[in-house]
Amino acid sequence: MHSVWAVARNTIAQAVRMKVAVIVIIMLVILLPLMSVIMVGDGTLHGKLQTFISYGLSLTSLLLCLLTIAVATYTLTGDLKTNQIHLVVTKPIRRFQILCGKLLGVVILDVFLLAAFASVIYVLTLLIPKLAKAGSAELEQVKREFFTARLSLTAGLDEEKINALATQAYEKLERSRQLPETMTKDQILSELRGQERLRARAVEPGARRVWEFENIAPADPNESLFVRYKYEVSVEPPDYRVHGSWLVGDYRQIRYGMGDWESPVARIERTELIRQFHEFEVSAGVIAPDGYLAVVFFNNPYLNQTTIIPEEVQALLKTGSFTANYIRAVLLILVRLIFLAALGISVSTWLSFPVAIFICTMFFFIGTVNGFIVESFSYLGQVIHIIYSLTIRPVLWFLPRFDGEFNPTQFMVSAKLLSWLFLVKVYAVTVFIKSVLLLLFGMWIFNNREIAKISA
Amino acid sequence: MRWRNIIICLACVVGAALLLTAASTRLDSISSARQEMGLVINEPLENAPPSLAFATVAMGAFRGLVVDILWIRADKLKEQGQFFDAKQLAEWITILQPRFAGVWDFHAWNMAYNISVAIPATRWQERWRWVRNGYELLRDKGIEMNPHSIILYRSLAWIFQHKIGGVTDDCHKHYKRELALAMRSLLGPQTNEYFQALTATGKNFSDVAADPAVGEFIKALKSADEAFEDDDEFVGNYLSLRQTPKKFSQVAFDVIDRFRGSEALVKFDIFAKAYRLRNTWKLDCDLMHRLNRKYGPFPSGDPNDRLPLNWEHPDTHAMYWAEKGFVIAGEKEEYSIDEKNTDRIIAHGLQNLYRRGKVIVYPIPGELPSVFVRPDLRMFDVYNEDCIKRIEKYEAFEHGNPKGLSDGHRNMLKNSVLSFYQVGQTKKAGEIYNELRKRYPRDEFKDDMHTWARKRILSEIKGITIKDATELIVLSLRDAYFSYAVHEDDEAFGKEQWAKEVFMIYQTKYSDEEWRRLDLPDFEMLRFVAFLDFLRDRFYPEHLRNALLARIKVERPDLFEKLQKQKDLFIQKSQSPAQTP
């Protein structure tokens, strides 16, 4: 351990002397405070905060990722090129310990820089409302919608039921000999499942749909609960608007006609545009004492003539603090840095510096669009889809994912809770599986590699 | 190094220098050829701020990539329903592609239409901010960067005409009110003399400060409050002082009091307002005055004696920007689809100013004022003149068949006859009817105007039930009460007379002497019912309704007495048992 720590110390000293580190540090020191002043967002305090934290964290993450790649790839390749490695390998230190020390050094540097700049962003975020001289209404709004962490509750479809209905429909078609001849059984079932899913999500005029949640414990009943959704329709209304009638609360009181109500039920009536996200706010006091909550949507036939499909319905409930959520977001950024550090050190055991940095940068950019690539493959034709499933998909799994739900800024911007469980899962997969595998691969190569080149 | 190598190197350097010099002499002709052939998408930005020039040049080939990334982010955030970054992204994209008019057009429309309606209607201030963001982007930056792009003028005019002037947005009344109040503070009495004064005043602060009397006023204000020390901020602070004196020291307001009524203050006041119109609203006072001369109403009948347009109305602003687009960006010998669309803005603007050009902003103590729009019959002649010109233009320019336009014009004239008749302006109604007969000689216009009007009323009430007839009369009376409440007494009288005429016609036609089965209630009773309806109607603010009651009590005690009697009778009838025939 002492040897590993010695290598780590050396690595940190080497990294700090690198010009790229100095440039990154100077850039962040200048840009972050500047951004807090020039970023105005949409002109509101809430928009300003969202813009600043989004760009602040993104910029910090980007620059630290590039710094990590540069340092991780250079630290070993530089030693190999300048033959300084010989001064190390001749000591009583195993080769894997050298790599571990390098990794530890890079990670400690990352932790230190990330902590420093994340603290700067945090302090500036807290200062912005004070400096902006916002009114009390705006301050109240940001307290509710930004400086908080809201748990997102979603209720999925009952896939078992859908499968059962699809199978029933298939059997019915089979009995009546109406199965299309050009399609395979899997294709037909897939289509029938799609139809059942749509049927389950669609709300015809006069019908209602209920989303039920259980075991919800709000931190404070006086807090607010937000319901977020988007409308799709079967036939577009001429003005692209539909009327939504919502009930939020203990729907059992209405359904079963209970006498005295124990908790209030909020009724919301709104006319809104389709295909846009909307949110409304109710008091968290609507949650029943036993933790039950229902969100009910009713398609009023007197006001709507089309089938409405409420999509991505979420109930957002305050369950944590902004600070804790922010810390978790920063830890999520650290995951990327650890992965890139492991990758950099691993590839630098067998590649030269330019090639190693190129590969790492490529991995980094793939990571930022990985979700998009994975999604785009779902539109492939069947044959290509099979090839993809057997070849590219496993490779894509191994690559990092830095977008979509792995992007911490989306949690901060919409004040969504980034749970410890999710963070632990990400660490388990990215750090303890992918990074360790990379490192082991690097160790194996480094162990078997001839370091001293014999020249005639 | 050997001599031979040195000589070869020198020869290469000299040769390179000569070739470079020769190539540079060709650069000017190549650039002008590119311009002529329209191969230049992004022209060099002249007089642009250094930051903008830097942004468009420094990135070189990467500019397209950065623009793509920004567009992708903007679209992704829009999909997620996040709009906090939309304005900033729009600004950056337009900085990187300033000469691409479509970019400005898209972002302005996105902010004014898509983003604004994503905000609930209960938060009208936020919605208004996004609508403003949209039109300010075009007005302040897009058009400045692309002064010859007619689509930007058209889009800007459209936001005013459709978004603010239309009724499709739930918050349209708020938008109308905010625009009207902003303009009201700048346009004073809205007389021709006032507009002339706006055009005649100086354009710069130094011009107006050179006047000795005004200079004295400026000096006094500067010494009264340090907020007025900076010349660049002086005008803005002065206008703030006039609107909200409490923001400044009492000494500053005392200066205003001291100079009140003086020529210096009047002069400076006009300058300040013209300055704000020019620099903030980007409205050229000369063009405003010309527009007044061209499209202003002429109720006297003399087209040379026009009143100014109503600049509190969004359609007037739409017409301004459409007209400006024609002046600066229109092609005289061509008539492209963009020009046609811009032309239509003016046509619809005049139509809207006629149909609902009167903006009534009713103040309510302690609350936001309420806004109502009503027809502005003064605009009839201008609108009519424009319709006729358009029919002629269509015939001459495109050799088309203007039947659609003619039919629309004829229907407009028919409705206008009734509108003027309804408010008691029978002479004007007669003039229009004569024009109608002359232009469209048809059997339906062979009667005199009064007979024709009565026939129209008959055709409207033909087949309707007693309930509908009652409703028609009561609605007309309620409208009359509203006109009376906002001190439009002539209109109020006209509508009351109209209601009475409908009542008489119905009674004459359908009254049953024997059983009185289809008789309408007494007209006085209907008047009372309409009055009660108006007092109970929450569409009108309570302050307005109470003000009406007070006004009737004070100014028309006879009517108040009649209403009081009707009230007693109403109560009496409702309490007495039903009488059997």
Contacts between the chains, C-beta under 8 A, distances in Angstrom:
chain1	res1	chain2	res2	distance
A	39	B	88	6.9
A	40	B	87	7.5
A	40	B	88	6.9
A	41	B	84	4.7
A	41	B	85	6.4
A	41	B	87	7.0
A	41	B	88	6.2
A	42	B	83	6.1
A	42	B	84	5.3
A	42	B	85	7.6
A	42	B	86	6.5
A	42	B	87	5.1
A	42	B	88	7.9
A	42	B	115	8.0
A	42	B	129	7.7
A	42	B	130	7.5
A	42	B	133	7.7
A	43	B	87	6.8
A	43	B	129	6.0
A	43	B	133	7.3
A	44	B	84	8.0
A	44	B	126	7.1
A	44	B	129	7.9
A	46	B	84	7.0
A	47	B	83	7.8
A	47	B	84	3.9
A	47	B	85	7.7
A	47	B	87	7.9
A	50	B	82	7.6
A	50	B	84	4.0
A	50	B	85	7.3
A	51	B	84	5.6
A	51	B	85	5.4
A	51	B	88	6.1
A	54	B	84	7.8
A	54	B	85	6.9
A	228	B	81	7.9
A	230	B	81	7.1
A	239	B	168	6.6
A	270	B	120	7.1
A	271	B	170	7.5
A	272	B	120	7.9
A	273	B	117	5.3
A	273	B	118	7.0
A	276	B	81	6.1
A	276	B	114	7.4
A	276	B	117	7.5
A	276	B	118	5.0
A	277	B	80	6.8
A	277	B	81	2.5
A	277	B	118	7.3
A	278	B	81	7.5
A	278	B	118	7.2
A	278	B	120	7.6
A	280	B	120	7.4
A	410	B	80	7.8
A	413	B	82	6.4
A	413	B	84	7.1
A	414	B	82	7.0
